[in-house]
Amino acid sequence: MAKLVLIRHGESVWNLENRFTGWIDVDLTEKGKKEASSAGEKIKNIKFDLAYTSVLKRAIDTLTLTLEAAGQTNLPITYDQAINERHYGDLQGKNKAETAKEFGEEQVHIWRRSYDIAPPNGESLKDTAARAIPYFKSVILPQILAGKNVVVSAHGNSLRAIVMDLDKLTREQVLELNIPNGVPIVYDFDSAGNILKKEIL
């Protein structure tokens, strides 16, 4: 049996400021750092073989703090933009409330919560899934099938896409799915790749 642990990065400065972050690099808040360390405490009983993270600082820093708290700082780490956050295009850096005033609340809600409608020059959740799911299936899943315990530090939307695939959610169901900051989601797999158990710590 192998374990997969998914962790959304801790609270970032722009989460706190209610801004669209996307692919912009921003730091974790003090609360975000504590969330990452707390995640590590919760999973310290799992002996990991490999770690994966996006190339964005908030996910990398979360992984570092999580592994420090878990007492596992010597893991091989793979960095890949395939599991980066959804790219918010022209909305990146904008305050969400100000954006609603500029474009209208209904339009911003559609950009944020529809499956396949992207903001100007950005990605939809469907676009994010089109890179995150194939990467998961071709790179990460084979390691799990080989019996390795894997931890992934990524983002709300890239993880929503992966969870959508693992949990076999419909487009409508994934739109209701929220991945909280710094909360480990643990999947147990058998050697055939079947999910035996899912636990949110």
N, C-alpha and C positions, 0 to 999 in steps of 0.2 A: 504493500500500500504506500502511496506517495501523497504528499500534501502540496497544495497550491495556496499561497496566501496573497491576496490582493489588498493593497493599501493605497487609498487616495492620500495625496500629500496633506500635511497639516495646513491649518489656516495660513493664507498668504496675506501680505500687506494689502493687495488689491481685493482679496475676498473681503477684508475688513472695510475697505473704502468703497465697496459695492461697484467695482469696475470690471469691465470685460477684460480678461487677462490673455487668454489664448496662448500664443507662442512668445509673448513678452516675458523676459526673465525678471521675476520679482522675488524678494526675500520672504521667508516665513516670519510671522509675528512671534512674539514670545509664547503666546498661546499655541501657535502652530508647532513650535519646537517642543513644547510639553506634550502635545498630542502625539508627535512622532516618538518621543521617548516612552510614553505610555503604551503605544502600540508594541514597542519592543519588549516591554515588561510582560505584555499579554501573550507573546509568542516565544518567549525565551525557552520554553520546554520543547520546541521544535528544532531539530538539528538540520539547518539548511545546507544545501549543496551548491546552489546557484542563486544569483539575484539579477533582476532586470529592472531597468528604469528608463524613463524618457530622457531626453537630453536637456530638459529644462531644470533650472537650478532648484526650484521648490520641491521637485520630486527627488532629485539627487540628494539634497540636504535632508529630506525626510528619511530616505533610505539609510543615509549615514547615521543619523540619530537613532533610528529604529534598531539598526544592527549593533550599535554601541550599547544600547540598553539591553539588547538580547544577548550580549557577550559574544557576538559572532562577527568580528571585524575583518576576517581574512578571506571572505568569500570572493570567488570570481564574479565580477559585475559586468553585465553587458548593457551598453547605452544605445538606445535606438529611437529615432524620431517617429517611427511607426506607432509608438504608443504615447506620443505627445498629446497634449490637450487639443481639442477641436480648435481650428484656426478661426478666429472671429472676424477676420478681414478688417473692414473699415471701422468696426465697432471697438477694436482693441484699444484699451486705454481710456475708453469713455465710461463715465459714470452711468450706471443702468437707469437711474431715475431721469437724468438729463437726456439720455438717449430716447426714453419714452416720450419726453416733451418734444424732442426734435422730429421723431418719425411717427409718433403715435403709439399709445400703449398696445393696441391690438397688433400692429406690425411687429413690434419688438417681441411680443409674446409668441408670434408665429415663428420668428427667427430663432428664439430660444427653445421653443417646445415642440416644433414640428419635427418630423423625422427627416424629410428630404428637401426642405426649403432652407437655403443658405443665406446668411447675411451678405451684403455687397462685398465681393472679393474674398469671401471666407468659405468655410466648410459647413455643411449640414451634418447632423449626426450620422446620416447614411454615408457621407463621404469619410467621416472619421472611422466608421465601422469597416469601410472598404480597405483601409490600411491596417487597422488594429487587429481585426479578426484573422486575416490571412497570416499576419506575423505571429500571432499567438499559436495558430494551428501548425505552422511550418517550423517555428523556432522553439517556442516554449513548451508546447504540448509533448513533443517527442522526448524532451528531458523528463517530464513527469511520467510518461509511459515507460521510460527506462528505470523508473523507481526513485528518481531524485526529488527531493523536497525543494520547492522553488518559491521565492518571494518576489513580488512585482510591486514596484512603487510607481504610480502613474497618476492619472487625472480623472475628474468626474466623468467626462464624456468618453475617453478611451476605455475606461473601466466599465462604463455602462454598456459599451459595445461588446466587450468580452463577456460580461455577465449575461447579456442578452443571448449570446450564443450558447454559453454553458447551461443556462437555465431554460433555454428554448422559449424565450419570451416573444410575443408578437410585437409588431411596431407600436401598437397602442399601449401594450403593457410597459414597454421600455420607456415610453414618454412619462410614465408615472414613477419610474425608478429614480431614486436619489441615492447617491453614494456619499456617506458622510465623511468628513475629513478625519484622517488618522484612526479609522476603525478597521481592524483586520477582518477580512472575510476569508474564511478557511474552507477549502474544499478537500475532501478525501477521495482519492481515485483508486480503483483497483487496476491490475496490470493490463486489463483490456480497455482502459480509458473510461469506464463507467464511473459516474459520481456516486459514491456511497453515502456521503453526508456533506451538508453545508452548514457552517456555523458562523454567526456574526458575533465577534468578541467585544 
